Amino acid sequence: MEYKIVLPTARDVKDFVFTVSTLPVGIQIKVGHGDFVVDGRSILGLLSIHTKGVLTVKIISEKPIGTDMHRLLYPWIKE
């Protein structure tokens, strides 16, 4: 699954990391901006990329997730 999100403030970054960290360990959260891709569970990783623009979030899991990702990421989804 892939989503476009915005994280305009450091608080948004913190809240996003806290939210995706509640997902099971087997689910990978990759966040990218341009050529840079970081772990979505890493505050330092997210703060190291340009978070003022639109970011791409990729959810990677071999098993069904069982969570409504759109609802989970809704506060940051760019429509």
N, C-alpha and C positions, 0 to 999 in steps of 0.2 A: 504494500500500500504506500502511496505517496501523497503528501499534503504540502501545501504552501502556507507558511506561517510568518508572522512578524513578532519580534521580541524587542520592542523599542526601548525598554528600560532594564536596568540591572535587576529590578524586582521581578520583571517578567521572566528573565532568564532563570532566576532562583526558583520561582513558582513552577516554571516549565520543568526544570530538572527534578524538583521535588515530586511533581505529578508523574513523570515518566519513570521515575525510580521505583514507583509502586508496582510497576509491571513485572512479571516473572523474569528471572535471569536469562532464560532461553530466548527472549525476544530482544533483538538488536534494534537500537534506535540510532540512526545515522542522520546528522544534520549537516547540510552543506550550503555553502555560499560561493558561487563561482567554482574554482578548482579545489577549494578547501572543504574537507569533510571531517567532522569530529564526532565523537561519541555523544549522543544526546543526554547521557547521564552525567556528563562532566561539566561542572560549572566553569572550570578554567578553560576547557576546550571551547565552550560556547563563547566565553568572553574573549578568546583569542581570535575569533573570526569577526567579521563585520556584521553585527547584529542589527544595524539600523535599516537594512534593506529586507527584501523578501528572502526567506530561507526555505530550503527544501528539506522535508523530513521524510525519511524512508524507514518503514517498519518492516523488519525482516524476521520471519519466524518459520520454522519447518512445520510446526504444529498450528492448528487453529488457535487464534488469540483468545476468543471468548470474551473480549471487551469491545465495547462500542468506541473505537478510536476517534471517530468524528466528535462524539460527545466529550471524550476525554480532552481532546485538543481544541475544542471549540473556542475557548477564550483567546487563542492566538491564531486561528485560521484566517487566512487572507481570502476573502470571497472574490 
